[in-house]
Amino acid sequence: METLDPILYMIVGGCVGGVLGWLLARDQISQVLDDLRDKTEERARKRAQREVREELTDTIERELIDELSEEAQKAADEKAEEVVGEAQKEAKSLVLEAESDARELLADARAEADAELHKRRSELEKIEERLTTREASLEHRAIRLDEREDSVQDRNTALEERRGELAAREKALERREVELEQALEDAADITAKQARQTLHDRLIQQVELEASQQVREIEEKAEEEAGRRAKKVISVACQRYAGDYVAEKCVNVVDLPNNDMKGRIIGRQGRNIRAMERITGVDIIVDDTPEVVVVSCFDPVRREIARRSLEKLIADGRIHPARIEEVVEKSDQEVAQTIKEAGDQAALELGIHGLHRELLDRVGQLKFRTSYGQNMWEHSVEVGFLCGLMASELEVNVGQARRAGLLHDIGKALSHERDESHALVGAELADRYGELEVVRNAIAAHHNEEPQNSVIAHLVIAADALSGARPGARREVLGAYVKRLKDLERISSSFDGVDRSYAIQAGREIRVMVERDAINDEGAHSLSRQIARRIEEELTYPGQIKITVIRETRATEYAR
């Protein structure tokens, strides 16, 4: 019942509000009718006077000269009375219309008040219904909570009893355990702590032995399988591809028909040779060697332009600064076309599509670049083929592998202009012209300047080593070769515990003998990694170098 009091108050308040609204509306309607009646009479009176004034204006103006006649005055009065009567009639009709409108407004107001009262009564009924439903739900929920509370209390009581029983059994078991432990100690003549420690030590030794054996077996199997698969992949790749190898020199030699041509190349007071060097940016060496002129420059493209220009000038016979400038411009265009064709040819041979024009031109420039006597264009195409063949054997994306192999040395086209590693320069070029991340990483990581993030990166390293390390691929000056071998042995022997070291396989492998008592097996693995890092930091070499650390045990006995 407490819940219904606010509802009753709201109903009573709504009724009182409706009655008060109706009373206020009635008073307002009466006031409006009175104001409307007064305004209507006032308008009728003013209109009658205006009409009389308009009709009598002419007559009054003529008769005002003499005197106003009685007839005119009477006529005016009658006319005024007639107009006033009509005005009063019109005012009554307007009042009746106003009263009718007021009654309609009052009826509308009552209807609206009744509708509002009905609406509020409906809302109050709905609220009352919801409150009644909620009250019933709360009562049902309270009953369930009471039942649940009783059930929880019963369970708590049972748990307390069970806990007491378990505590009693635990104490009994503890006593029994102490008795058994004491009996075992008396029988074995050893304490429980000592027995646990002995068992612990034996288990650790057994686990360590089994773990080391298992690790060794896994390593042996992995090395055997990896070696077998690597040999298969490399042998299949090498069998499926064999390229033509060209070794070019670092300078270009231009043959002359006779020694008199040297003077014409030099020109009067050296103007021809100065013009040639200024326009092409190369050094032209004219020495005592008969019938040859040497063109030297660190930029292979400029060197090729100068070589072609000299050959054309010698064949033409007209050598003067203007002609030199004309021929050099024509040779420059020819070399640019050759570069473009070389880039397109490399992409066509490898079946690579969508390379940026700038990247293709850089690949074409490698046709005039050599490394240790190996032509870089041939090397890049060969690495692309090898990467594609190995990728097909390993079921890796062949297109991406060939793309990375072709572009891996593209930085060498610019490395003479920048003081950075050609791998990083090439990776920057690839990233600038929209190459995939796997290609960019393979270019940057093929000399370990950044970690390898894909199988393709490792394939590029393997193919680069295969192409550069095969017999006859690269030439090396004898003095530099001997110095590199000595440096390898010097670096290997500089570590503590090393007995002696040997550079074998033309500097491709180092055998390091260590003292058995100074370095253990784990130290041998660590030493090999340290030597490898030191060689990478201090030396420059083609391909890769294998470091083998040997720790041996010798037992000697004499039979007498």
C-alpha positions as CSV (number, residue, x, y, z in Angstrom):
1,M,0.0,0.0,0.0
2,E,2.9,2.3,0.6
3,T,3.8,2.0,-3.1
4,L,0.2,3.1,-4.1
5,D,0.3,6.4,-2.2
6,P,2.4,8.3,-4.7
7,I,0.2,7.1,-7.5
8,L,-3.0,8.4,-5.8
9,Y,-1.3,11.7,-5.1
10,M,-0.4,11.9,-8.8
11,I,-4.0,11.1,-9.9
12,V,-5.5,13.7,-7.5
13,G,-2.9,16.3,-8.6
14,G,-3.8,15.7,-12.2
15,C,-7.5,16.1,-11.6
16,V,-7.0,19.3,-9.6
17,G,-4.7,20.7,-12.3
18,G,-7.3,20.0,-15.0
19,V,-10.1,21.8,-13.0
20,L,-7.8,24.8,-12.3
21,G,-6.8,24.9,-16.0
22,W,-10.5,24.9,-17.0
23,L,-11.4,27.8,-14.6
24,L,-8.4,29.8,-15.7
25,A,-9.4,29.3,-19.3
26,R,-13.0,30.3,-18.6
27,D,-11.9,33.6,-17.0
28,Q,-9.6,34.3,-19.8
29,I,-12.3,33.6,-22.4
30,S,-14.7,36.1,-20.6
31,Q,-12.0,38.7,-20.5
32,V,-11.4,38.2,-24.3
33,L,-15.1,38.5,-25.1
34,D,-15.4,41.8,-23.1
35,D,-12.4,43.3,-24.9
36,L,-13.7,42.1,-28.3
37,R,-17.1,43.7,-27.6
38,D,-15.6,47.1,-26.6
39,K,-13.2,47.1,-29.6
40,T,-16.1,46.2,-32.0
41,E,-18.4,49.1,-30.7
42,E,-15.5,51.5,-31.0
43,R,-14.7,50.5,-34.6
44,A,-18.4,50.7,-35.6
45,R,-18.7,54.2,-34.0
46,K,-15.6,55.5,-35.8
47,R,-16.6,54.0,-39.1
48,A,-20.1,55.6,-38.9
49,Q,-18.6,59.0,-38.1
50,R,-16.2,58.6,-41.0
51,E,-19.0,57.7,-43.5
52,V,-21.2,60.6,-42.3
53,R,-18.2,62.9,-42.6
54,E,-17.4,61.8,-46.1
55,E,-21.1,62.1,-47.3
56,L,-21.7,65.5,-45.8
57,T,-18.4,67.0,-46.5
58,D,-19.5,68.7,-49.8
59,T,-22.9,69.8,-48.4
60,I,-21.4,71.1,-45.2
61,E,-18.8,73.1,-47.1
62,R,-21.5,74.9,-49.1
63,E,-23.9,75.4,-46.3
64,L,-21.3,76.5,-43.8
65,I,-21.1,79.8,-45.7
66,D,-24.5,80.8,-44.6
67,E,-25.8,78.5,-41.8
68,L,-26.4,74.9,-41.3
69,S,-30.0,74.2,-42.1
70,E,-32.2,72.2,-39.9
71,E,-33.1,69.7,-42.6
72,A,-29.5,68.9,-43.2
73,Q,-28.9,68.6,-39.4
74,K,-31.9,66.3,-39.1
75,A,-30.8,64.3,-42.1
76,A,-27.3,64.0,-40.6
77,D,-28.8,62.9,-37.2
78,E,-31.0,60.3,-38.9
79,K,-28.1,59.1,-40.9
80,A,-25.9,58.9,-37.8
81,E,-28.6,57.1,-35.9
82,E,-29.0,54.7,-38.8
83,V,-25.3,54.1,-39.0
84,V,-25.0,53.7,-35.2
85,G,-27.9,51.2,-35.4
86,E,-26.2,49.2,-38.1
87,A,-23.0,49.4,-36.1
88,Q,-24.7,48.1,-33.0
89,K,-26.2,45.3,-35.0
90,E,-22.8,44.4,-36.4
91,A,-21.3,44.6,-33.0
92,K,-23.9,42.2,-31.6
93,S,-23.3,39.8,-34.5
94,L,-19.6,40.0,-33.8
95,V,-20.2,39.5,-30.1
96,L,-22.3,36.4,-30.9
97,E,-19.5,35.1,-33.2
98,A,-16.9,35.8,-30.5
99,E,-19.0,34.0,-27.9
100,S,-19.4,31.0,-30.3
101,D,-15.6,31.0,-30.9
102,A,-15.0,31.2,-27.2
103,R,-17.3,28.3,-26.6
104,E,-15.4,26.3,-29.2
105,L,-12.1,27.2,-27.6
106,L,-13.5,26.2,-24.2
107,A,-14.7,22.9,-25.6
108,D,-11.2,22.3,-27.2
109,A,-9.5,23.1,-24.0
110,R,-11.7,20.7,-22.1
111,A,-11.1,18.0,-24.6
112,E,-7.4,18.6,-24.5
113,A,-7.4,18.5,-20.7
114,D,-9.4,15.3,-20.7
115,A,-7.0,13.7,-23.2
116,E,-4.0,14.8,-21.1
117,L,-5.7,13.5,-17.9
118,H,-6.5,10.2,-19.7
119,K,-2.9,9.9,-20.9
120,R,-1.5,10.5,-17.4
121,R,-3.9,8.1,-15.9
122,S,-2.7,5.4,-18.4
123,E,0.9,6.1,-17.7
124,L,0.2,5.9,-13.9
125,E,-1.5,2.6,-14.4
126,K,1.5,1.2,-16.4
127,I,3.9,2.4,-13.7
128,E,1.7,0.8,-11.0
129,E,1.7,-2.4,-13.0
130,R,5.5,-2.4,-13.4
131,L,6.0,-1.7,-9.7
132,T,3.6,-4.5,-8.8
133,T,5.5,-6.9,-11.1
134,R,8.9,-5.8,-9.7
135,E,7.7,-6.1,-6.1
136,A,6.6,-9.7,-6.9
137,S,10.0,-10.4,-8.5
138,L,11.8,-9.0,-5.5
139,E,9.8,-11.1,-3.1
140,H,10.5,-14.2,-5.2
141,R,14.2,-13.4,-5.3
142,A,14.3,-12.8,-1.6
143,I,12.8,-16.2,-1.0
144,R,15.4,-17.9,-3.2
145,L,18.2,-16.0,-1.5
146,D,17.0,-17.2,1.9
147,E,16.9,-20.8,0.6
148,R,20.4,-20.4,-0.9
149,E,21.7,-19.0,2.4
150,D,20.3,-21.9,4.3
151,S,21.9,-24.3,1.8
152,V,25.3,-22.5,2.1
153,Q,25.1,-22.7,5.9
154,D,24.5,-26.4,5.7
155,R,27.5,-26.9,3.3
156,N,29.7,-24.8,5.5
157,T,28.8,-27.0,8.5
158,A,29.5,-30.2,6.5
159,L,32.9,-28.7,5.3
160,E,33.9,-27.9,8.8
161,E,33.2,-31.4,9.9
162,R,35.1,-32.8,6.9
163,R,38.0,-30.4,7.6
164,G,38.2,-31.7,11.2
165,E,38.3,-35.3,9.9
166,L,41.0,-34.5,7.4
167,A,43.1,-32.7,10.0
168,A,42.9,-35.7,12.3
169,R,43.9,-38.1,9.4
170,E,46.8,-35.7,8.4
171,K,48.2,-35.8,11.9
172,A,47.9,-39.6,11.9
173,L,49.7,-39.8,8.5
174,E,52.5,-37.4,9.8
175,R,53.1,-39.6,12.8
176,R,53.2,-42.7,10.5
177,E,55.6,-41.0,8.1
178,V,57.9,-40.1,10.9
179,E,57.8,-43.6,12.2
180,L,58.6,-45.0,8.7
181,E,61.4,-42.5,8.1
182,Q,63.0,-43.4,11.4
183,A,62.7,-47.1,10.6
184,L,64.3,-46.6,7.2
185,E,67.1,-44.5,8.7
186,D,67.8,-47.2,11.3
187,A,67.8,-49.9,8.5
188,A,70.0,-48.0,6.0
189,D,72.2,-46.2,8.5
190,I,71.7,-42.9,6.5
191,T,69.6,-39.8,7.1
192,A,66.7,-38.8,4.9
193,K,68.5,-35.5,3.9
194,Q,71.6,-37.4,2.8
195,A,69.5,-39.9,0.9
196,R,67.6,-37.1,-1.0
197,Q,70.9,-35.4,-1.8
198,T,72.4,-38.6,-3.2
199,L,69.3,-39.4,-5.3
200,H,69.3,-35.8,-6.5
201,D,72.9,-35.9,-7.6
202,R,72.5,-39.2,-9.4
203,L,69.4,-38.0,-11.2
204,I,71.2,-34.8,-12.3
205,Q,74.2,-36.8,-13.6
206,Q,71.9,-39.2,-15.5
207,V,69.8,-36.4,-17.0
208,E,72.9,-34.4,-18.0
209,L,74.5,-37.4,-19.7
210,E,71.3,-38.3,-21.5
211,A,70.7,-34.7,-22.6
212,S,74.3,-34.3,-23.9
213,Q,74.0,-37.6,-25.8
214,Q,70.7,-36.6,-27.3
215,V,71.9,-33.1,-28.2
216,R,75.0,-34.7,-29.9
217,E,72.8,-37.1,-31.8
218,I,70.4,-34.3,-32.9
219,E,73.4,-32.1,-34.0
220,E,75.0,-35.0,-35.9
221,K,71.7,-35.8,-37.6
222,A,71.0,-32.2,-38.4
223,E,74.5,-31.6,-39.8
224,E,74.4,-34.8,-41.8
225,E,70.9,-33.9,-43.3
226,A,71.9,-30.3,-43.8
227,G,75.1,-31.2,-45.5
228,R,73.4,-33.8,-47.7
229,R,70.6,-31.4,-48.8
230,A,73.0,-28.5,-49.3
231,K,75.2,-30.6,-51.5
232,K,72.3,-31.8,-53.5
233,V,70.9,-28.3,-54.0
234,I,74.2,-26.8,-55.0
235,S,75.1,-29.7,-57.2
236,V,71.8,-29.5,-59.0
237,A,72.0,-25.8,-59.4
238,C,75.6,-25.9,-60.7
239,Q,74.6,-28.8,-63.1
240,R,71.7,-26.8,-64.5
241,Y,73.6,-23.7,-65.1
242,A,77.0,-23.0,-66.6
243,G,77.9,-19.5,-67.6
244,D,80.5,-17.9,-69.7
245,Y,83.1,-16.0,-67.6
246,V,84.8,-12.9,-68.7
247,A,87.6,-11.2,-66.9
248,E,88.2,-7.6,-67.7
249,K,91.1,-5.3,-66.7
250,C,90.9,-2.2,-64.5
251,V,92.3,0.0,-67.2
252,N,91.5,0.1,-70.9
253,V,94.3,-0.1,-73.5
254,V,93.8,1.5,-76.9
255,D,95.9,0.3,-79.8
256,L,97.4,2.8,-82.2
257,P,98.2,2.2,-85.8
258,N,101.7,3.8,-85.3
259,N,103.6,5.9,-82.8
260,D,103.0,9.1,-84.7
261,M,99.4,8.9,-83.6
262,K,100.6,9.6,-80.0
263,G,101.6,13.1,-81.0
264,R,98.3,13.8,-82.7
265,I,96.5,12.6,-79.5
266,I,98.6,14.9,-77.4
267,G,98.1,17.8,-79.8
268,R,99.9,21.2,-80.0
269,Q,101.1,22.0,-76.5
270,G,98.9,19.2,-75.2
271,R,95.6,20.8,-76.1
272,N,94.0,17.6,-77.5
273,I,94.8,15.4,-74.5
274,R,93.8,18.1,-72.0
275,A,90.5,18.6,-73.9
276,M,89.9,14.8,-73.9
277,E,90.7,14.5,-70.1
278,R,88.5,17.5,-69.3
279,I,85.5,16.3,-71.3
280,T,85.6,12.7,-70.3
281,G,87.0,13.0,-66.8
282,V,89.6,10.2,-67.3
283,D,93.4,10.0,-67.3
284,I,95.1,9.3,-70.6
285,I,98.5,7.8,-70.1
286,V,100.9,8.2,-73.0
287,D,104.2,6.5,-72.2
288,D,107.0,4.8,-74.0
289,T,105.0,1.6,-74.6
290,P,104.9,1.3,-78.4
291,E,101.6,1.8,-80.3
292,V,99.3,1.8,-77.2
293,V,97.6,4.5,-75.0
294,V,96.2,3.6,-71.6
295,V,92.9,5.1,-70.4
296,S,92.6,5.1,-66.6
297,C,89.6,6.1,-64.4
298,F,87.9,4.8,-61.3
299,D,84.5,5.2,-63.0
300,P,84.1,2.3,-65.5
301,V,81.4,4.1,-67.5
302,R,83.5,7.2,-68.1
303,R,86.5,4.9,-68.9
304,E,84.4,3.1,-71.6
305,I,83.2,6.4,-73.1
306,A,86.8,7.6,-73.3
307,R,88.0,4.3,-74.9
308,R,85.3,4.4,-77.6
309,S,85.9,8.1,-78.3
310,L,89.7,7.5,-78.7
311,E,89.1,4.6,-81.1
312,K,86.7,6.7,-83.2
313,L,89.1,9.6,-83.3
314,I,92.0,7.4,-84.3
315,A,90.0,5.8,-87.0
316,D,88.8,9.1,-88.3
317,G,92.1,10.9,-88.1
318,R,90.7,14.3,-87.3
319,I,91.7,15.1,-83.7
320,H,91.0,18.6,-82.3
321,P,89.0,19.9,-79.3
322,A,85.8,20.5,-81.3
323,R,85.9,17.1,-82.9
324,I,86.7,15.5,-79.5
325,E,83.7,17.1,-77.9
326,E,81.4,15.9,-80.8
327,V,82.8,12.3,-80.7
328,V,82.6,12.1,-76.9
329,E,78.9,13.2,-76.9
330,K,78.1,10.5,-79.5
331,S,80.0,7.9,-77.5
332,D,78.2,8.9,-74.4
333,Q,74.9,8.3,-76.1
334,E,76.1,4.9,-77.4
335,V,77.3,3.8,-73.9
336,A,73.9,5.0,-72.4
337,Q,72.1,2.8,-75.0
338,T,74.5,-0.1,-74.2
339,I,73.7,0.3,-70.5
340,K,70.0,0.3,-71.2
341,E,70.2,-2.8,-73.4
342,A,72.4,-4.6,-70.9
343,G,69.8,-4.0,-68.1
344,D,66.9,-5.1,-70.3
345,Q,68.9,-8.2,-71.4
346,A,69.6,-9.2,-67.8
347,A,65.9,-8.9,-66.9
348,L,64.9,-10.8,-70.0
349,E,67.3,-13.6,-69.4
350,L,66.1,-14.1,-65.9
351,G,62.5,-13.6,-66.7
352,I,62.1,-10.6,-64.3
353,H,59.3,-8.1,-64.9
354,G,58.4,-4.8,-63.3
355,L,61.9,-3.5,-62.5
356,H,62.2,0.3,-62.2
357,R,64.0,1.9,-65.1
358,E,66.6,3.3,-62.8
359,L,67.4,-0.1,-61.4
360,L,67.7,-1.6,-64.9
361,D,70.2,1.2,-65.8
362,R,72.2,0.5,-62.7
363,V,72.3,-3.2,-63.6
364,G,73.5,-2.2,-67.1
365,Q,76.3,-0.1,-65.6
366,L,77.7,-3.3,-64.0
367,K,78.7,-4.4,-67.5
368,F,81.6,-2.0,-67.2
369,R,82.5,-2.9,-63.6
370,T,84.8,-5.7,-62.4
371,S,85.7,-7.1,-59.0
372,Y,88.9,-9.1,-58.7
373,G,88.8,-9.4,-62.5
374,Q,85.2,-10.7,-62.6
375,N,82.7,-8.8,-64.6
376,M,79.9,-7.7,-62.3
377,W,77.1,-7.9,-64.9
378,E,77.9,-11.5,-65.6
379,H,78.3,-12.2,-61.9
380,S,74.9,-10.7,-61.1
381,V,73.1,-12.6,-63.8
382,E,74.9,-15.8,-62.7
383,V,73.9,-15.2,-59.1
384,G,70.3,-14.6,-60.2
385,F,70.2,-17.9,-62.1
386,L,71.8,-19.8,-59.2
387,C,69.3,-18.3,-56.7
388,G,66.4,-19.3,-58.9
389,L,67.7,-22.8,-59.3
390,M,68.2,-23.3,-55.6
391,A,64.9,-21.7,-54.8
392,S,63.1,-24.1,-57.1
393,E,64.8,-27.0,-55.3
394,L,63.7,-25.7,-51.9
395,E,60.2,-24.7,-53.2
396,V,60.8,-21.0,-52.4
397,N,59.5,-18.1,-54.6
398,V,61.7,-18.4,-57.7
399,G,60.8,-14.9,-59.0
400,Q,61.8,-13.2,-55.8
401,A,65.0,-15.2,-55.5
402,R,66.1,-14.3,-59.1
403,R,65.2,-10.7,-58.5
404,A,67.3,-10.5,-55.3
405,G,70.2,-12.4,-57.0
406,L,70.3,-10.0,-59.9
407,L,70.1,-6.8,-57.7
408,H,72.4,-8.0,-54.9
409,D,75.5,-6.1,-56.2
410,I,73.6,-3.2,-57.7
411,G,75.2,-0.9,-55.1
412,K,78.6,-1.4,-56.8
413,A,77.3,0.9,-59.6
414,L,77.4,3.7,-57.1
415,S,79.9,2.5,-54.5
416,H,82.7,4.6,-56.1
417,E,80.6,7.7,-55.5
418,R,79.7,7.1,-51.8
419,D,81.7,6.0,-48.7
420,E,79.3,3.2,-47.8
421,S,79.1,-0.5,-48.2
422,H,77.8,-1.5,-51.6
423,A,75.3,-3.8,-49.9
424,L,73.7,-0.9,-47.9
425,V,73.8,1.4,-51.0
426,G,72.0,-1.3,-53.1
427,A,69.4,-1.9,-50.4
428,E,68.7,1.9,-50.2
429,L,68.3,1.9,-54.0
430,A,65.9,-1.0,-53.9
431,D,63.8,0.5,-51.2
432,R,63.7,3.9,-53.0
433,Y,62.3,2.3,-56.2
434,G,59.7,0.1,-54.5
435,E,61.2,-3.3,-54.2
436,L,59.8,-5.9,-51.8
437,E,61.2,-6.0,-48.2
438,V,62.5,-9.6,-48.8
439,V,64.5,-8.4,-51.8
440,R,65.8,-5.3,-49.9
441,N,66.9,-7.4,-47.0
442,A,68.6,-10.0,-49.2
443,I,70.7,-7.2,-50.8
444,A,71.6,-5.6,-47.5
445,A,72.3,-8.8,-45.7
446,H,74.4,-10.7,-48.3
447,H,77.6,-9.4,-46.6
448,N,76.0,-9.7,-43.0
449,E,75.6,-5.9,-42.6
450,E,72.1,-6.7,-41.3
451,P,70.4,-10.0,-40.1
452,Q,69.0,-12.3,-42.8
453,N,65.2,-12.3,-42.5
454,S,64.3,-14.9,-45.1
455,V,65.5,-18.1,-46.9
456,I,66.1,-16.0,-50.0
457,A,68.7,-13.9,-48.2
458,H,70.7,-17.1,-47.4
459,L,70.3,-18.3,-51.0
460,V,71.8,-15.0,-52.2
461,I,74.8,-15.4,-49.9
462,A,75.3,-19.0,-51.1
463,A,75.0,-18.1,-54.8
464,D,77.3,-15.1,-54.4
465,A,79.9,-17.4,-52.8
466,L,79.5,-20.0,-55.6
467,S,79.9,-17.4,-58.3
468,G,82.8,-15.6,-56.8
469,A,84.7,-18.5,-55.3
470,R,84.8,-20.9,-58.2
471,P,88.2,-21.5,-59.8
472,G,89.1,-18.8,-62.3
473,A,86.2,-16.5,-61.4
474,R,88.4,-13.8,-59.8
475,R,92.0,-12.9,-60.1
476,E,94.0,-11.7,-57.2
477,V,97.5,-10.1,-57.2
478,L,100.0,-12.5,-55.8
479,G,101.4,-10.1,-53.3
480,A,97.9,-9.4,-51.9
481,Y,97.1,-13.1,-51.9
482,V,100.2,-13.9,-49.9
483,K,99.6,-11.1,-47.5
484,R,96.0,-12.2,-46.9
485,L,97.2,-15.7,-46.0
486,K,99.7,-14.4,-43.6
487,D,97.1,-12.1,-42.0
488,L,94.8,-15.0,-41.6
489,E,97.4,-17.1,-39.8
490,R,98.5,-14.1,-37.7
491,I,94.9,-13.3,-36.5
492,S,94.3,-17.0,-35.7
493,S,97.5,-17.4,-33.7
494,S,97.0,-14.2,-31.7
495,F,94.4,-15.8,-29.3
496,D,95.4,-17.4,-26.0
497,G,95.6,-21.1,-26.0
498,V,96.3,-21.5,-29.8
499,D,99.3,-23.7,-30.5
500,R,99.5,-23.2,-34.2
501,S,97.3,-22.3,-37.2
502,Y,97.4,-23.0,-41.0
503,A,95.7,-21.3,-43.9
504,I,94.7,-23.9,-46.5
505,Q,92.5,-24.3,-49.5
506,A,93.9,-21.0,-51.0
507,G,92.8,-19.1,-47.9
508,R,89.3,-20.5,-47.9
509,E,89.9,-22.4,-44.6
510,I,91.9,-22.0,-41.5
511,R,92.9,-25.0,-39.3
512,V,93.6,-23.8,-35.7
513,M,95.3,-26.3,-33.3
514,V,94.7,-25.4,-29.6
515,E,96.2,-26.6,-26.4
516,R,94.1,-29.3,-24.7
517,D,94.7,-28.1,-21.2
518,A,94.1,-24.4,-21.9
519,I,90.8,-24.7,-23.9
520,N,87.9,-27.2,-23.4
521,D,85.3,-28.3,-25.9
522,E,83.0,-25.3,-25.2
523,G,85.9,-22.9,-25.4
524,A,86.8,-24.3,-28.9
525,H,83.3,-23.3,-30.2
526,S,83.7,-19.9,-28.7
527,L,87.2,-19.5,-30.1
528,S,86.0,-20.3,-33.6
529,R,83.4,-17.6,-33.4
530,Q,85.9,-15.0,-32.0
531,I,88.3,-15.7,-34.8
532,A,85.6,-15.4,-37.4
533,R,84.5,-12.0,-36.0
534,R,88.1,-10.8,-35.9
535,I,88.7,-11.7,-39.6
536,E,85.5,-10.0,-40.6
537,E,86.5,-6.8,-38.9
538,E,90.1,-6.6,-40.1
539,L,90.3,-8.3,-43.5
540,T,88.7,-7.9,-46.9
541,Y,88.3,-11.1,-48.9
542,P,86.0,-12.6,-51.6
543,G,83.6,-15.3,-50.6
544,Q,83.7,-16.9,-47.2
545,I,86.4,-18.4,-44.9
546,K,85.9,-21.6,-42.8
547,I,87.5,-21.7,-39.3
548,T,88.1,-25.1,-37.9
549,V,89.4,-25.4,-34.3
550,I,91.0,-28.7,-33.4
551,R,91.4,-29.9,-29.8
552,E,92.9,-33.4,-29.6
553,T,93.9,-35.8,-26.9
554,R,97.0,-38.0,-27.4
555,A,97.9,-41.0,-25.3
556,T,101.5,-42.4,-25.8
557,E,102.9,-45.6,-24.4
558,Y,105.9,-47.8,-25.4
559,A,105.9,-51.5,-25.6
560,R,109.2,-52.9,-24.3
